[in-house]
Amino acid sequence: LAWLFGLLYFLAATQDIAVDGWALTLLPPRSVGHASTCNTIGQALGVMAGFVVFTTLGSPEFCNRFRTVPQPTGVVSFEGMLFLWGWVFLVATAGVAFLKPEGPPPGTSGSAVREELSLRDSFWKMARLLTLRPVLVLCGLLLTGKAAFAAEALTSLELTQRGVPKDAL
């Protein structure tokens, strides 16, 4: 199971990199600087919608505070959330695919000389970059940086075990 999720994270990271590169070719040069800001805001909103909003609206206890007749379920189910965001994803992807034409990046004649790499060569270059000392130091910091905040995560778990409802956190 760990290998499966490791593979899924690898594929998601690869897709994220590919989409970031694609965004740089689709955006005009004056807007390229905003791409990473939009990406960061989108990820934060996605986490909020996928976790905070879903947990809150899926909780019968929270939703019954605002209902005149209590219900055994929340406003949103897991299946409904997946169905809604699956369609949003498909419509957004189709909109970009069919409504935004691709061409040479603005400001170039289309004849810019670029090194064409195969998929194998691209991953080989990436593997060589991962052996550089600054990259190894950064990886070490990123992999161990969250250890200092483990107590914070355990606090919410302890509160839940002592009877505090999840939607009150």
C-alpha positions in Angstrom: 0.0 0.0 0.0 2.9 2.4 0.8 4.4 1.7 -2.7 1.0 2.5 -4.3 0.7 5.8 -2.5 4.3 6.6 -3.2 3.7 6.0 -6.9 0.6 8.2 -6.8 2.5 11.0 -5.1 5.3 10.7 -7.8 2.7 10.9 -10.6 1.0 13.8 -9.0 4.3 15.7 -8.6 5.2 14.9 -12.2 1.8 16.2 -13.3 2.3 19.4 -11.2 5.6 20.1 -12.8 4.2 19.5 -16.3 1.3 21.8 -15.7 3.5 24.5 -14.3 5.6 24.3 -17.5 2.5 24.3 -19.7 1.2 27.4 -17.8 4.4 29.2 -18.6 3.9 28.6 -22.4 0.2 29.6 -22.2 0.6 32.8 -20.3 1.7 36.1 -21.8 5.2 37.2 -20.6 3.7 40.0 -18.4 1.6 37.4 -16.5 4.2 34.6 -16.0 5.2 36.0 -12.6 1.7 35.5 -11.3 1.6 31.7 -12.2 3.2 30.6 -9.0 1.0 32.9 -6.9 -2.1 31.5 -8.5 -0.8 28.0 -8.0 -0.2 28.6 -4.3 -3.6 30.2 -3.8 -5.2 27.4 -5.7 -3.6 24.8 -3.5 -4.6 26.5 -0.3 -8.2 26.9 -1.5 -8.2 23.2 -2.6 -7.0 22.1 0.8 -9.6 24.3 2.5 -12.4 23.0 0.2 -11.3 19.4 0.3 -10.7 19.2 4.1 -12.2 22.0 6.1 -15.3 22.6 4.2 -15.9 18.9 3.5 -15.4 18.0 7.2 -17.6 20.8 8.4 -20.5 20.3 5.9 -20.2 16.5 6.2 -20.7 16.6 10.0 -24.3 16.0 11.1 -23.6 17.7 14.4 -22.5 21.0 12.8 -25.2 21.0 10.1 -28.0 20.3 12.6 -27.1 23.5 14.5 -28.6 25.4 11.5 -31.5 23.1 10.6 -35.0 23.3 11.9 -35.4 19.5 11.6 -32.3 17.5 12.6 -31.0 15.0 10.0 -28.7 11.9 10.5 -26.3 13.1 7.8 -24.5 16.3 6.9 -25.2 18.5 3.9 -22.4 16.9 1.8 -21.4 13.2 1.4 -18.1 11.9 0.4 -19.6 10.6 -2.9 -21.2 13.9 -3.6 -18.0 15.8 -3.0 -16.0 13.5 -5.3 -18.8 13.7 -8.0 -18.9 17.6 -7.8 -15.2 18.1 -7.9 -14.7 15.5 -10.6 -17.1 17.4 -12.9 -15.5 20.7 -12.0 -12.1 19.2 -12.9 -13.3 17.9 -16.2 -15.1 21.1 -17.2 -12.1 23.2 -16.3 -9.7 20.9 -18.2 -12.0 20.9 -21.3 -12.3 24.7 -21.1 -8.5 25.1 -21.1 -8.0 22.5 -23.8 -10.6 23.8 -26.2 -10.8 27.5 -25.5 -7.1 28.4 -25.0 -5.1 28.0 -28.2 -1.5 26.9 -28.0 1.2 28.3 -30.1 4.7 29.5 -29.8 5.3 31.5 -26.6 4.5 35.2 -27.1 7.5 37.3 -28.1 9.2 34.4 -30.0 9.2 33.6 -33.6 8.6 29.9 -33.0 12.1 29.1 -34.2 13.9 29.2 -30.9 16.4 26.5 -30.6 15.5 24.1 -27.7 17.1 20.9 -26.6 14.6 18.1 -27.1 14.9 15.4 -24.5 13.2 12.0 -24.3 11.4 11.1 -21.2 14.3 8.8 -20.1 16.8 11.6 -20.6 14.6 14.1 -18.7 14.5 11.8 -15.7 18.2 11.1 -16.0 18.9 14.8 -15.8 16.6 15.1 -12.8 18.5 12.2 -11.1 21.8 14.0 -11.7 20.4 17.2 -10.2 19.3 15.3 -7.1 22.9 14.4 -6.4 24.0 18.0 -6.0 24.9 19.0 -2.5 22.5 22.0 -2.2 19.6 19.9 -3.4 20.5 17.1 -0.9 20.6 19.7 2.0 17.3 21.1 0.9 15.8 17.6 0.7 17.1 16.9 4.2 15.6 20.1 5.6 12.2 19.5 3.9 12.1 15.9 5.1 12.9 16.7 8.7 11.4 20.1 9.1 7.9 18.9 10.1 9.3 16.9 13.0 9.3 20.0 15.2 5.5 20.4 14.7 4.6 16.8 15.5 3.3 17.8 19.0 0.8 20.1 17.3 -0.7 17.3 15.3 -0.8 15.1 18.5 -2.7 17.8 20.4 -5.7 17.6 18.1 -5.6 13.8 18.3 -5.5 14.0 22.1 -8.4 16.4 22.2 -10.4 14.2 19.9 -9.7 11.2 22.2 -10.8 13.2 25.2 -14.2 13.9 23.7 -13.9 17.2 21.8 -15.8 16.8 18.5 -13.8 17.1 15.3 -15.9 19.9 13.9 -15.2 22.0 17.1 -11.5 21.9 16.3 
